Amino acid sequence: MLINITKKIAHSGLCSRREAKQLVKDGHVKVNGVVVCVPTTKVEDKDKITVRNKDLNFIDKPRIWIFHKPVGFITTNKDPQNRPTIFDLLPEGMPRVISIGRLDMNSEGLLLLTNNGDLARYFELPRNSIKRTYHVRVFGVIDMKQLASITEGCEIDGIKYGKIEINVLKRGLSNSWLELSLEEGKNREIRKVLGHFGLKISKLKRVKYGDYDLGDLKRGEVVESIIHKGVYENYSRKA
């Protein structure tokens, strides 16, 4: 069966399909010893694929892990500035994994890891409407009438943001805790949206991603979880 080269690479767990596309464009991928530079190239199961001159190994069973990302680590395999990454914290013996989405360096909480790029893509695509929930500590005056506008989506500095559910968990004199849930998750979306309304974030923690809950997992800990039935049935078709 013919399959797109970028999907084949992603399915191996080496990287996401977007990253695979760039690898192909940059000339790092060979099929049967010949460099391919077109991301739409089709391959068969019998074809030998190498990435950066290393054979591509395929994993039959997709797997998923829940990781509690601490503050101070970035969500990437390699950083040109040599900052610490989440992969520095993973225990020895873990298979090669990629992150499902990202958390910025100053954020913590639930980060899903997988050995399958197509599974990661399924979770990340906005059309699959997978909810992410965050607990956020903010400084500033909370005006729920003003914040109500974000529940229907809003536009800030020319960027359109989707609907965000918002609830006050705890209101204090100097700071308050909010719970926000959204399905899209643009880059630094929560920080930009709340900042637009004069609220300064002092702590941002993701506590849930779809059916996966952080629970009482400690910072830096990782635990393998199950792939829920609905996800297992749909990810390869929708990704």
Stockholm file with secondary structure:
# STOCKHOLM 1.0

chainA/1-239         MLINITKKIAHSGLCSRREAKQLVKDGHVKVNGVVVCVPTTKVEDKDKITVRNKDLNFIDKPRIWIFHKPVGFITTNKDPQNRPTIFDLLPEGMPRVISIGRLDMNSEGLLLLTNNGDLARYFELPRNSIKRTYHVRVFGVIDMKQLASITEGCEIDGIKYGKIEINVLKRGLSNSWLELSLEEGKNREIRKVLGHFGLKISKLKRVKYGDYDLGDLKRGEVVESIIHKGVYENYSRKA
#=GR chainA/1-239 SS CCEEHHHHHHHTTSSCHHHHHHHHHTTCEEETTEEECCTTCEECTTSCEEETTEECCCCSSCCEEEEEECTTCBSSSCCTTCCCBGGGTSCTTCCCCEEESCCCTTCEEEEEEESCHHHHHHHHCGGGCCCEEEEEEEESCCCHHHHGGGGGCEEETTEEECCEEEEEEEECSSCEEEEEEESSCCTTHHHHHHHHTTCEEEEEEEEEETTEECTTCCTTCEEEECCCHHHHHHHHHHC
#=GC SS_cons         CCEEHHHHHHHTTSSCHHHHHHHHHTTCEEETTEEECCTTCEECTTSCEEETTEECCCCSSCCEEEEEECTTCBSSSCCTTCCCBGGGTSCTTCCCCEEESCCCTTCEEEEEEESCHHHHHHHHCGGGCCCEEEEEEEESCCCHHHHGGGGGCEEETTEEECCEEEEEEEECSSCEEEEEEESSCCTTHHHHHHHHTTCEEEEEEEEEETTEECTTCCTTCEEEECCCHHHHHHHHHHC
//
